[in-house]
Amino acid sequence: MDSLNQFFIEYGYLGMAMASFLAGTFVPFSSEVVMGTLLATTGMDPVLTILAGTIGNVLGSMFNYFLGRFGSIEQISKWMRIKERRLRKTRDYVEKRGSWIAAFSFLPIFGTAISISLGILRANVWGVALWSFIGKLLRYIIFMLPIVAFKS
């Protein structure tokens, strides 16, 4: 296991939240590895671990949202090395659906673009946070259920 994952694991619930925050932003990182390791190898409470991961991941998505809210498509494209065409296409797709699309912000690559697009569109911040929370919570529950069941 690499030292970064070990760092997050040593910090328990806070480490889980930090790992999930990173994974929720545009940083390529897998919080599921940290969560799976924590749940499989420690006595940490599964509910609190999933909750810490969900909160951290939602905060990461909200970071992306505010990047979109306060940056232009051109700036975001340059900073994050995302093609402007992809950002515009995602923004147009998201615009037709509304803030509930944030429930899918857990998707690799597309989730970042969804969150940023919702910020660009200035979607309701509370709606984005709520739908992000629902989607990310369900994803973690589904992903971690086999680990928790196997450990029991």
DSSP file with accessible surface (Angstrom, degrees, kcal/mol):
  #  RESIDUE AA STRUCTURE BP1 BP2  ACC     N-H-->O    O-->H-N    N-H-->O    O-->H-N    TCO  KAPPA ALPHA  PHI   PSI    X-CA   Y-CA   Z-CA
    1    1 A M              0   0  134      0, 0.0     0, 0.0     0, 0.0     0, 0.0   0.000 360.0 360.0 360.0 136.4    0.0    0.0    0.0
    2    2 A D     >  -     0   0   90      1,-0.1     4,-2.0     4,-0.0     5,-0.1  -0.245 360.0-110.2 -75.2 164.0    1.4    3.4   -0.9
    3    3 A S  H  > S+     0   0  103      1,-0.2     4,-2.3     2,-0.2     5,-0.1   0.806 113.6  58.4 -66.6 -30.4    2.3    6.0    1.8
    4    4 A L  H  > S+     0   0   77      2,-0.2     4,-2.0     1,-0.2    -1,-0.2   0.951 108.8  44.5 -65.0 -47.5   -0.6    8.3    0.8
    5    5 A N  H  > S+     0   0   20      1,-0.2     4,-2.4     2,-0.2    -2,-0.2   0.910 112.3  53.5 -60.6 -40.7   -3.2    5.7    1.4
    6    6 A Q  H  X S+     0   0   79     -4,-2.0     4,-2.5     1,-0.2    -1,-0.2   0.899 105.2  54.9 -61.0 -40.1   -1.4    4.8    4.6
    7    7 A F  H  X S+     0   0   83     -4,-2.3     4,-1.0     1,-0.2    -1,-0.2   0.942 110.3  44.9 -57.1 -49.8   -1.6    8.4    5.7
    8    8 A F  H  < S+     0   0    8     -4,-2.0     3,-0.4     1,-0.2     7,-0.2   0.897 112.0  52.4 -63.9 -39.0   -5.3    8.5    5.3
    9    9 A I  H >< S+     0   0   22     -4,-2.4     3,-1.7     1,-0.2    -1,-0.2   0.910 104.0  56.6 -65.4 -39.4   -5.8    5.2    7.0
   10   10 A E  H 3< S+     0   0  133     -4,-2.5    -1,-0.2     1,-0.3    -2,-0.2   0.791 103.5  55.2 -63.4 -26.4   -3.8    6.3   10.1
   11   11 A Y  T >X S-     0   0  124     -4,-1.0     3,-1.1    -3,-0.4     4,-1.1   0.349  91.0-161.6 -92.5   6.9   -6.2    9.3   10.5
   12   12 A G  H <>  +     0   0   16     -3,-1.7     4,-2.5     1,-0.3    -1,-0.2  -0.212  68.2   3.2  58.6-128.0   -9.3    7.1   10.7
   13   13 A Y  H 3> S+     0   0   88      1,-0.2     4,-2.5     2,-0.2    -1,-0.3   0.891 136.9  49.6 -62.7 -40.8  -12.6    9.0   10.0
   14   14 A L  H <> S+     0   0  107     -3,-1.1     4,-2.6     2,-0.2    -2,-0.2   0.920 111.2  49.9 -64.4 -41.5  -10.8   12.3    9.4
   15   15 A G  H  X S+     0   0    0     -4,-1.1     4,-2.8    -7,-0.2    -2,-0.2   0.893 109.2  52.3 -61.7 -39.2   -8.5   10.5    6.9
   16   16 A M  H  X S+     0   0    0     -4,-2.5     4,-2.4     2,-0.2    -2,-0.2   0.929 110.4  47.5 -62.6 -44.2  -11.5    9.0    5.3
   17   17 A A  H  X S+     0   0   24     -4,-2.5     4,-2.3     2,-0.2    -2,-0.2   0.912 113.0  48.6 -64.2 -41.1  -13.1   12.4    4.9
   18   18 A M  H  X S+     0   0   61     -4,-2.6     4,-2.3     2,-0.2    -2,-0.2   0.926 112.0  48.3 -65.9 -43.8   -9.8   13.9    3.5
   19   19 A A  H  X S+     0   0    0     -4,-2.8     4,-2.3     1,-0.2    -2,-0.2   0.915 113.6  47.9 -61.7 -42.0   -9.4   11.0    1.0
   20   20 A S  H  X S+     0   0    0     -4,-2.4     4,-1.9    -5,-0.2    -1,-0.2   0.851 107.5  55.7 -68.8 -35.4  -13.0   11.4   -0.1
   21   21 A F  H  X S+     0   0   77     -4,-2.3     4,-1.1     2,-0.2    -2,-0.2   0.958 109.6  46.3 -59.3 -50.3  -12.6   15.2   -0.5
   22   22 A L  H ><>S+     0   0   50     -4,-2.3     3,-0.8     1,-0.2     5,-0.6   0.927 112.8  49.5 -57.9 -45.9   -9.7   14.7   -2.8
   23   23 A A  H 3<5S+     0   0   24     -4,-2.3    -1,-0.2     1,-0.2    -2,-0.2   0.815 107.6  56.0 -64.2 -29.1  -11.6   12.0   -4.8
   24   24 A G  H 3<5S+     0   0    4     -4,-1.9    -1,-0.2    -5,-0.2    -2,-0.2   0.698 104.2  62.7 -77.2 -19.6  -14.6   14.4   -5.0
   25   25 A T  T <<5S-     0   0    7     -4,-1.1     4,-0.2    -3,-0.8    87,-0.1  -0.112 112.7 -82.4 -87.2-164.0  -12.5   17.1   -6.6
   26   26 A F  T   5S+     0   0   93     34,-0.1    -3,-0.1    86,-0.1    -4,-0.1   0.498  94.6 112.7 -81.6  -1.1  -10.7   17.0   -9.9
   27   27 A V  S   <S-     0   0   50     -5,-0.6     2,-1.0     1,-0.1    -2,-0.1  -0.566  76.2-122.2 -73.7 126.4   -7.7   15.1   -8.3
   28   28 A P        +     0   0  129      0, 0.0     2,-0.3     0, 0.0    -5,-0.1  -0.592  60.6 133.5 -73.4 104.3   -7.5   11.6   -9.6
   29   29 A F        -     0   0   44     -2,-1.0     2,-0.8    -6,-0.2     3,-0.1  -0.987  51.5-132.7-153.0 145.3   -7.8    9.5   -6.4
   30   30 A S    >>  +     0   0   50     -2,-0.3     4,-0.9     1,-0.2     3,-0.5  -0.856  18.4 177.8-107.8 104.5   -9.8    6.5   -5.3
   31   31 A S  H 3> S+     0   0    0     -2,-0.8     4,-3.0     1,-0.2     5,-0.2   0.747  78.6  71.3 -73.2 -21.2  -11.5    7.0   -1.9
   32   32 A E  H 3> S+     0   0   34      1,-0.2     4,-3.1     2,-0.2     5,-0.2   0.858  94.0  54.3 -63.6 -34.0  -13.0    3.5   -2.3
   33   33 A V  H <> S+     0   0   69     -3,-0.5     4,-2.3     2,-0.2    -1,-0.2   0.939 111.8  43.9 -63.9 -45.7   -9.5    1.9   -1.8
   34   34 A V  H  X S+     0   0    0     -4,-0.9     4,-2.8     2,-0.2    -2,-0.2   0.949 116.8  46.2 -63.9 -47.5   -9.1    3.8    1.5
   35   35 A M  H  X S+     0   0    0     -4,-3.0     4,-2.8     1,-0.2     5,-0.2   0.930 112.6  49.6 -63.0 -45.3  -12.6    3.1    2.7
   36   36 A G  H  X S+     0   0   11     -4,-3.1     4,-2.3    -5,-0.2    -1,-0.2   0.914 112.7  47.7 -60.4 -41.7  -12.4   -0.6    1.7
   37   37 A T  H  X S+     0   0   29     -4,-2.3     4,-2.2    -5,-0.2     5,-0.2   0.922 112.4  49.3 -65.2 -44.4   -9.1   -0.9    3.6
   38   38 A L  H  X S+     0   0    1     -4,-2.8     4,-1.5     1,-0.2     6,-0.5   0.930 115.2  43.4 -60.3 -45.4  -10.5    0.8    6.6
   39   39 A L  H  < S+     0   0    5     -4,-2.8    -1,-0.2    -5,-0.2    -2,-0.2   0.848 118.2  44.5 -71.6 -32.2  -13.6   -1.3    6.7
   40   40 A A  H  < S+     0   0   54     -4,-2.3    -1,-0.2    -5,-0.2    -2,-0.2   0.777 124.8  28.9 -82.2 -26.9  -11.7   -4.6    6.0
   41   41 A T  H  < S+     0   0   98     -4,-2.2     2,-0.3    -5,-0.2    -2,-0.2   0.471 112.9  52.7-118.1  -4.3   -8.8   -4.1    8.4
   42   42 A T  S  < S-     0   0   40     -4,-1.5     0, 0.0    -5,-0.2     0, 0.0  -0.775  76.8-117.2-125.1 175.8   -9.9   -2.0   11.3
   43   43 A G        +     0   0   81     -2,-0.3    -4,-0.1     2,-0.1    -5,-0.1   0.134  62.8 142.3 -96.5  18.6  -12.7   -1.9   13.8
   44   44 A M        -     0   0   29     -6,-0.5    -2,-0.1     1,-0.1     3,-0.0  -0.316  62.4-102.0 -64.2 144.0  -14.1    1.4   12.5
   45   45 A D     >  -     0   0   69      1,-0.1     4,-2.5     2,-0.0     5,-0.2  -0.498  24.5-143.7 -66.4 124.2  -17.9    1.7   12.5
   46   46 A P  H  > S+     0   0   44      0, 0.0     4,-2.6     0, 0.0     5,-0.2   0.883  98.3  51.8 -59.2 -39.5  -19.1    1.2    8.9
   47   47 A V  H  > S+     0   0  105      1,-0.2     4,-2.5     2,-0.2     5,-0.2   0.945 113.5  43.0 -64.2 -46.4  -21.9    3.8    9.2
   48   48 A L  H  > S+     0   0   87      2,-0.2     4,-2.8     1,-0.2    -1,-0.2   0.874 113.7  52.2 -68.9 -34.9  -19.5    6.5   10.5
   49   49 A T  H  X S+     0   0    0     -4,-2.5     4,-2.4     2,-0.2    -2,-0.2   0.938 112.6  44.4 -65.3 -45.6  -16.9    5.5    7.9
   50   50 A I  H  X S+     0   0   19     -4,-2.6     4,-2.7    -5,-0.2    -2,-0.2   0.908 114.2  50.3 -65.9 -39.8  -19.4    5.8    5.1
   51   51 A L  H  X S+     0   0   68     -4,-2.5     4,-2.8    -5,-0.2     5,-0.2   0.934 110.8  48.5 -64.6 -43.8  -20.8    9.0    6.5
   52   52 A A  H  X S+     0   0   17     -4,-2.8     4,-2.4     1,-0.2    -2,-0.2   0.923 113.9  47.6 -61.9 -42.3  -17.3   10.5    6.8
   53   53 A G  H  X S+     0   0    0     -4,-2.4     4,-2.6    -5,-0.2    -2,-0.2   0.913 112.0  49.3 -64.4 -42.4  -16.6    9.5    3.2
   54   54 A T  H  X S+     0   0    0     -4,-2.7     4,-2.7     2,-0.2     5,-0.2   0.939 111.9  47.6 -63.7 -46.8  -19.8   10.9    1.9
   55   55 A I  H  X S+     0   0   82     -4,-2.8     4,-2.5     1,-0.2    -2,-0.2   0.944 114.0  47.3 -61.7 -46.4  -19.3   14.2    3.6
   56   56 A G  H  X S+     0   0    2     -4,-2.4     4,-2.0    -5,-0.2    -1,-0.2   0.926 113.2  48.6 -61.0 -41.9  -15.8   14.5    2.4
   57   57 A N  H  X S+     0   0    3     -4,-2.6     4,-2.2     2,-0.2    -1,-0.2   0.895 110.4  50.5 -68.3 -39.0  -16.8   13.6   -1.2
   58   58 A V  H  X S+     0   0   15     -4,-2.7     4,-2.6     2,-0.2    -1,-0.2   0.925 108.9  52.2 -63.8 -42.4  -19.7   16.1   -1.2
   59   59 A L  H  X S+     0   0   99     -4,-2.5     4,-1.9    -5,-0.2    -2,-0.2   0.894 108.1  52.4 -61.8 -36.7  -17.3   18.8    0.0
   60   60 A G  H  X S+     0   0    0     -4,-2.0     4,-1.8     2,-0.2    -1,-0.2   0.918 110.0  47.6 -63.5 -42.5  -15.0   17.9   -2.9
   61   61 A S  H  X S+     0   0    1     -4,-2.2     4,-2.4     1,-0.2    -2,-0.2   0.880 109.6  53.1 -65.5 -37.0  -17.9   18.2   -5.4
   62   62 A M  H  X S+     0   0   20     -4,-2.6     4,-2.5     2,-0.2    -1,-0.2   0.845 103.7  56.9 -68.7 -31.4  -18.9   21.5   -3.9
   63   63 A F  H  X S+     0   0   91     -4,-1.9     4,-1.9     2,-0.2    -1,-0.2   0.945 109.3  46.0 -59.1 -46.8  -15.3   22.7   -4.4
   64   64 A N  H  X S+     0   0    0     -4,-1.8     4,-2.2     2,-0.2    -2,-0.2   0.901 109.4  55.6 -61.0 -42.6  -15.8   21.9   -8.1
   65   65 A Y  H  X S+     0   0    0     -4,-2.4     4,-2.4     1,-0.2    -2,-0.2   0.935 109.0  46.2 -55.9 -47.2  -19.2   23.6   -8.0
   66   66 A F  H  X S+     0   0   85     -4,-2.5     4,-2.1     1,-0.2    -1,-0.2   0.822 106.7  58.1 -72.4 -27.2  -17.6   26.8   -6.7
   67   67 A L  H  X S+     0   0   35     -4,-1.9     4,-1.4     2,-0.2    -1,-0.2   0.938 111.6  43.2 -59.6 -45.9  -14.8   26.6   -9.3
   68   68 A G  H  < S+     0   0    0     -4,-2.2    -2,-0.2     1,-0.2    -1,-0.2   0.885 112.4  53.0 -66.5 -37.5  -17.5   26.6  -11.9
   69   69 A R  H  < S+     0   0   70     -4,-2.4    -1,-0.2     1,-0.2    -2,-0.2   0.867 121.2  29.4 -67.5 -36.5  -19.4   29.4  -10.2
   70   70 A F  H  < S+     0   0  154     -4,-2.1     2,-0.3    -5,-0.1    -1,-0.2   0.480 114.3  65.6-107.1  -2.7  -16.5   31.8  -10.0
   71   71 A G  S  < S-     0   0   13     -4,-1.4     2,-0.2    -5,-0.2     3,-0.0  -0.796  76.2-120.8-115.8 161.3  -14.4   30.7  -13.0
   72   72 A S     >  -     0   0   43     -2,-0.3     4,-2.8     1,-0.1     5,-0.3  -0.570  29.6-110.2 -92.5 163.2  -15.1   31.0  -16.7
   73   73 A I  H  > S+     0   0   10      1,-0.2     4,-2.7     2,-0.2     5,-0.2   0.910 120.8  52.7 -58.0 -39.9  -15.2   28.0  -19.0
   74   74 A E  H  > S+     0   0   91      2,-0.2     4,-2.1     1,-0.2    -1,-0.2   0.928 111.2  45.1 -63.6 -45.0  -12.0   29.2  -20.6
   75   75 A Q  H  > S+     0   0   84      2,-0.2     4,-3.1     1,-0.2     5,-0.3   0.932 114.5  48.0 -64.2 -46.3  -10.2   29.5  -17.2
   76   76 A I  H  X S+     0   0    0     -4,-2.8     4,-2.7     1,-0.2     6,-0.3   0.913 110.2  52.4 -62.7 -42.6  -11.4   26.1  -16.0
   77   77 A S  H  X>S+     0   0   20     -4,-2.7     4,-1.0    -5,-0.3     5,-1.0   0.928 114.3  42.9 -58.7 -43.1  -10.4   24.5  -19.3
   78   78 A K  H  <5S+     0   0  170     -4,-2.1     3,-0.2    -5,-0.2    -2,-0.2   0.943 117.5  44.4 -69.7 -48.6   -6.9   25.9  -19.0
   79   79 A W  H  <5S+     0   0  143     -4,-3.1    -2,-0.2     1,-0.2    -1,-0.2   0.889 125.8  30.6 -63.4 -42.9   -6.5   25.2  -15.2
   80   80 A M  H  <5S-     0   0   28     -4,-2.7    -1,-0.2    -5,-0.3    -2,-0.2   0.410 101.5-124.0-101.4  -2.0   -7.8   21.7  -15.3
   81   81 A R  T  <5 +     0   0  228     -4,-1.0     2,-0.5    -5,-0.2    -3,-0.2   0.914  60.3 144.9  57.4  44.5   -6.8   20.7  -18.8
   82   82 A I      < -     0   0   29     -5,-1.0    -1,-0.2    -6,-0.3    -2,-0.1  -0.961  57.6-106.9-109.5 132.9  -10.4   19.8  -19.8
   83   83 A K     >  -     0   0  151     -2,-0.5     4,-2.1     1,-0.1     3,-0.3  -0.337  18.9-133.7 -61.6 135.0  -11.4   20.6  -23.4
   84   84 A E  H  > S+     0   0   74      1,-0.2     4,-3.0     2,-0.2     5,-0.2   0.885 106.9  58.1 -56.2 -38.1  -13.7   23.6  -23.6
   85   85 A R  H  > S+     0   0  168      1,-0.2     4,-2.6     2,-0.2    -1,-0.2   0.918 106.1  48.1 -60.5 -41.3  -15.9   21.7  -26.0
   86   86 A R  H  > S+     0   0  108     -3,-0.3     4,-2.7     2,-0.2     5,-0.2   0.916 112.3  48.8 -65.9 -43.0  -16.4   18.9  -23.3
   87   87 A L  H  X S+     0   0    0     -4,-2.1     4,-2.8     2,-0.2    -2,-0.2   0.932 113.3  46.8 -62.2 -45.1  -17.2   21.5  -20.7
   88   88 A R  H  X S+     0   0   82     -4,-3.0     4,-2.6     2,-0.2    -2,-0.2   0.913 112.9  49.4 -64.0 -42.0  -19.7   23.3  -22.9
   89   89 A K  H  X S+     0   0  140     -4,-2.6     4,-2.2    -5,-0.2    -2,-0.2   0.931 113.8  45.4 -63.7 -44.2  -21.3   20.0  -24.0
   90   90 A T  H  X S+     0   0   20     -4,-2.7     4,-3.2     2,-0.2     5,-0.3   0.922 111.5  52.9 -64.9 -42.7  -21.6   18.9  -20.3
   91   91 A R  H  X S+     0   0   57     -4,-2.8     4,-2.7    -5,-0.2    -2,-0.2   0.935 110.1  47.9 -58.2 -44.6  -22.9   22.3  -19.3
   92   92 A D  H  X S+     0   0   66     -4,-2.6     4,-1.1     2,-0.2    -1,-0.2   0.904 113.5  47.8 -64.1 -39.4  -25.6   22.1  -22.0
   93   93 A Y  H  < S+     0   0  116     -4,-2.2     4,-0.5     1,-0.2     3,-0.4   0.941 114.3  45.8 -65.1 -46.9  -26.6   18.6  -20.9
   94   94 A V  H >X S+     0   0    0     -4,-3.2     4,-2.2     1,-0.2     3,-1.5   0.883 104.7  62.3 -64.8 -38.4  -26.7   19.5  -17.2
   95   95 A E  H 3< S+     0   0  121     -4,-2.7    -1,-0.2     1,-0.3    -2,-0.2   0.859 100.8  53.5 -58.2 -34.0  -28.7   22.7  -18.0
   96   96 A K  T 3< S+     0   0  167     -4,-1.1    -1,-0.3    -3,-0.4    -2,-0.2   0.680 115.4  40.0 -75.1 -16.4  -31.6   20.6  -19.4
   97   97 A R  T <4 S-     0   0   85     -3,-1.5     3,-0.4    -4,-0.5    -2,-0.2   0.749  94.2-144.6-107.2 -33.5  -31.8   18.5  -16.2
   98   98 A G    ><  -     0   0   31     -4,-2.2     3,-1.7     1,-0.2     4,-0.2  -0.315  48.7 -39.2  94.2-173.5  -31.3   20.7  -13.2
   99   99 A S  G >  S+     0   0   33      1,-0.3     3,-2.1     2,-0.2     4,-0.2   0.721 119.6  76.6 -67.7 -19.7  -29.6   20.2   -9.9
  100  100 A W  G >  S+     0   0  108     -3,-0.4     3,-2.2     1,-0.3    -1,-0.3   0.788  79.3  74.1 -62.3 -22.4  -30.8   16.6   -9.4
  101  101 A I  G X  S+     0   0    7     -3,-1.7     3,-2.2     1,-0.3    -1,-0.3   0.738  76.2  79.5 -63.4 -18.0  -28.1   15.6  -12.0
  102  102 A A  G X  S+     0   0    0     -3,-2.1     3,-2.2     1,-0.3    -1,-0.3   0.737  72.8  77.8 -61.4 -20.2  -25.7   16.2   -9.1
  103  103 A A  G <  S+     0   0   14     -3,-2.2     3,-0.4     1,-0.3    -1,-0.3   0.748  93.8  51.1 -60.3 -19.3  -26.7   12.7   -7.8
  104  104 A F  G X  S+     0   0   87     -3,-2.2     3,-1.8     1,-0.2    -1,-0.3   0.238  74.3 107.3-102.5  15.0  -24.4   11.4  -10.6
  105  105 A S  T <   +     0   0    6     -3,-2.2    -1,-0.2     1,-0.3    -2,-0.1   0.550  64.8  74.7 -72.5  -2.3  -21.4   13.5   -9.6
  106  106 A F  T 3  S+     0   0   59     -3,-0.4    -1,-0.3    -4,-0.1    -2,-0.1   0.629  70.6 110.5 -80.9 -12.3  -19.8   10.4   -8.2
  107  107 A L  S <> S-     0   0   66     -3,-1.8     4,-2.3     1,-0.1     5,-0.4  -0.391  81.5-103.9 -66.1 134.9  -19.0    9.2  -11.8
  108  108 A P  T  4 S-     0   0  105      0, 0.0     2,-3.2     0, 0.0    -1,-0.1  -0.308  94.0 -12.4 -58.2 141.4  -15.4    9.2  -12.7
  109  109 A I  T  > S+     0   0  112      1,-0.2     4,-1.6    -3,-0.1     3,-0.3  -0.279 134.9  61.3  64.3 -58.1  -14.4   12.2  -15.0
  110  110 A F  H  > S+     0   0  112     -2,-3.2     4,-2.8     1,-0.2    -1,-0.2   0.839  95.3  61.7 -65.5 -33.1  -18.0   13.1  -15.8
  111  111 A G  H  X S+     0   0    1     -4,-2.3     4,-2.5     2,-0.2    -1,-0.2   0.905 103.5  48.9 -61.0 -41.3  -18.8   13.8  -12.1
  112  112 A T  H  > S+     0   0   25     -5,-0.4     4,-2.6    -3,-0.3     5,-0.2   0.944 112.9  47.4 -62.1 -46.6  -16.2   16.6  -12.0
  113  113 A A  H  X S+     0   0    4     -4,-1.6     4,-2.7     1,-0.2    -2,-0.2   0.880 110.7  52.7 -64.0 -36.9  -17.6   18.1  -15.2
  114  114 A I  H  X S+     0   0   12     -4,-2.8     4,-2.5     2,-0.2    -1,-0.2   0.951 111.5  45.6 -62.4 -49.4  -21.2   17.8  -13.8
  115  115 A S  H  X S+     0   0    0     -4,-2.5     4,-1.6     1,-0.2    -2,-0.2   0.919 115.0  46.8 -62.0 -44.5  -20.3   19.6  -10.6
  116  116 A I  H  X S+     0   0    0     -4,-2.6     4,-2.6     1,-0.2    -1,-0.2   0.927 111.6  51.9 -63.3 -43.8  -18.4   22.3  -12.4
  117  117 A S  H  X S+     0   0    0     -4,-2.7     4,-2.5     1,-0.2    -2,-0.2   0.892 105.8  53.9 -62.0 -39.7  -21.2   22.8  -14.9
  118  118 A L  H  <>S+     0   0    2     -4,-2.5     5,-2.7     1,-0.2     4,-0.3   0.881 110.3  48.5 -62.4 -35.7  -23.7   23.2  -12.1
  119  119 A G  H ><5S+     0   0    0     -4,-1.6     3,-1.2     3,-0.2    -2,-0.2   0.923 109.4  51.2 -67.4 -44.6  -21.5   26.0  -10.8
  120  120 A I  H 3<5S+     0   0   30     -4,-2.6    -2,-0.2     1,-0.3    -1,-0.2   0.904 112.9  46.5 -57.7 -40.4  -21.2   27.6  -14.2
  121  121 A L  T 3<5S-     0   0   51     -4,-2.5    -1,-0.3    -5,-0.2    -2,-0.2   0.517 109.2-128.6 -79.3  -6.3  -25.0   27.5  -14.4
  122  122 A R  T < 5 -     0   0  140     -3,-1.2    -3,-0.2    -4,-0.3     3,-0.1   0.893  39.0-175.7  56.1  43.1  -25.4   28.8  -10.9
  123  123 A A      < -     0   0   19     -5,-2.7     2,-0.1     1,-0.2    -1,-0.1  -0.270  44.6 -71.1 -63.0 158.0  -27.7   26.0  -10.0
  124  124 A N     >  -     0   0  100      1,-0.2     4,-2.5     2,-0.1     5,-0.2  -0.316  44.0-146.5 -56.4 118.5  -29.2   26.2   -6.5
  125  125 A V  H  > S+     0   0   38      1,-0.2     4,-2.4     2,-0.2    -1,-0.2   0.863  96.1  50.0 -60.7 -36.7  -26.3   25.4   -4.2
  126  126 A W  H  > S+     0   0  199      2,-0.2     4,-2.5     1,-0.2    -1,-0.2   0.890 110.6  49.5 -72.1 -37.2  -28.4   23.6   -1.6
  127  127 A G  H  > S+     0   0   15      2,-0.2     4,-2.7     1,-0.2     5,-0.3   0.918 111.7  49.0 -64.6 -42.3  -30.1   21.4   -4.3
  128  128 A V  H  X S+     0   0    1     -4,-2.5     4,-2.5     1,-0.2     5,-0.2   0.937 112.7  47.6 -62.4 -45.5  -26.7   20.5   -5.6
  129  129 A A  H  X S+     0   0   23     -4,-2.4     4,-2.5    -5,-0.2    -2,-0.2   0.926 113.6  47.8 -62.9 -44.2  -25.4   19.6   -2.2
  130  130 A L  H  X S+     0   0   98     -4,-2.5     4,-2.4     2,-0.2    -2,-0.2   0.952 114.8  43.7 -62.7 -50.5  -28.4   17.5   -1.3
  131  131 A W  H  X S+     0   0   95     -4,-2.7     4,-2.5     1,-0.2     5,-0.2   0.879 113.3  52.3 -66.3 -35.4  -28.4   15.6   -4.6
  132  132 A S  H  X S+     0   0    0     -4,-2.5     4,-2.7    -5,-0.3     5,-0.3   0.935 109.5  50.2 -62.3 -44.8  -24.7   15.1   -4.4
  133  133 A F  H  X S+     0   0   66     -4,-2.5     4,-2.6    -5,-0.2     5,-0.3   0.936 111.3  48.0 -59.6 -46.8  -25.1   13.7   -0.9
  134  134 A I  H  X S+     0   0   61     -4,-2.4     4,-2.3     1,-0.2     5,-0.2   0.946 114.9  44.6 -60.9 -48.8  -27.8   11.3   -1.9
  135  135 A G  H  X S+     0   0    6     -4,-2.5     4,-2.1     1,-0.2    -2,-0.2   0.927 116.7  44.6 -64.0 -43.8  -25.8   10.0   -4.9
  136  136 A K  H  X S+     0   0    2     -4,-2.7     4,-2.5    -5,-0.2     5,-0.2   0.897 112.2  51.9 -71.1 -38.9  -22.5    9.6   -3.1
  137  137 A L  H  X S+     0   0   47     -4,-2.6     4,-2.6    -5,-0.3     5,-0.2   0.952 111.4  47.0 -61.2 -48.0  -24.1    8.0    0.0
  138  138 A L  H  X S+     0   0   94     -4,-2.3     4,-2.7    -5,-0.3     5,-0.2   0.908 111.2  52.2 -62.0 -40.5  -25.8    5.4   -2.1
  139  139 A R  H  X S+     0   0   40     -4,-2.1     4,-2.7    -5,-0.2     5,-0.2   0.942 111.4  45.8 -61.5 -47.7  -22.7    4.7   -4.1
  140  140 A Y  H  X S+     0   0    0     -4,-2.5     4,-2.6     2,-0.2     5,-0.2   0.906 112.7  50.7 -63.6 -41.0  -20.6    4.2   -0.9
  141  141 A I  H  X S+     0   0   67     -4,-2.6     4,-1.8    -5,-0.2    -2,-0.2   0.959 114.0  44.1 -60.9 -48.8  -23.3    2.0    0.6
  142  142 A I  H  < S+     0   0  124     -4,-2.7    -2,-0.2     1,-0.2    -1,-0.2   0.920 116.9  46.3 -63.5 -42.6  -23.5   -0.2   -2.5
  143  143 A F  H  < S+     0   0  101     -4,-2.7     4,-0.4    -5,-0.2    -1,-0.2   0.876 119.2  39.1 -68.6 -38.1  -19.8   -0.4   -2.9
  144  144 A M  H  X S+     0   0    0     -4,-2.6     4,-2.5    -5,-0.2     5,-0.3   0.642  90.8  88.1 -91.5 -14.9  -19.0   -1.2    0.7
  145  145 A L  H  X S+     0   0  107     -4,-1.8     4,-2.9     1,-0.2     5,-0.3   0.911  89.0  49.3 -53.3 -46.8  -21.9   -3.5    1.5
  146  146 A P  H  > S+     0   0   82      0, 0.0     4,-2.5     0, 0.0    -1,-0.2   0.896 112.1  48.9 -62.4 -36.5  -20.0   -6.7    0.3
  147  147 A I  H  > S+     0   0   47     -4,-0.4     4,-2.1    -3,-0.3    -2,-0.2   0.936 114.5  44.3 -67.0 -45.4  -17.0   -5.8    2.5
  148  148 A V  H  X S+     0   0   39     -4,-2.5     4,-1.4     1,-0.2    -1,-0.2   0.928 115.9  47.6 -65.6 -42.5  -19.1   -5.1    5.6
  149  149 A A  H  < S+     0   0   67     -4,-2.9    -2,-0.2    -5,-0.3    -1,-0.2   0.897 112.4  49.2 -66.3 -40.0  -21.2   -8.3    5.0
  150  150 A F  H  < S+     0   0  186     -4,-2.5    -1,-0.2    -5,-0.3    -2,-0.2   0.872 109.3  52.2 -67.2 -36.7  -18.0  -10.4    4.4
  151  151 A K  H  <        0   0   99     -4,-2.1    -1,-0.2    -5,-0.2    -2,-0.2   0.798 360.0 360.0 -70.6 -27.4  -16.3   -9.1    7.5
  152  152 A S     <        0   0  130     -4,-1.4    -3,-0.0    -5,-0.2    -4,-0.0  -0.063 360.0 360.0 -67.8 360.0  -19.4  -10.0    9.7
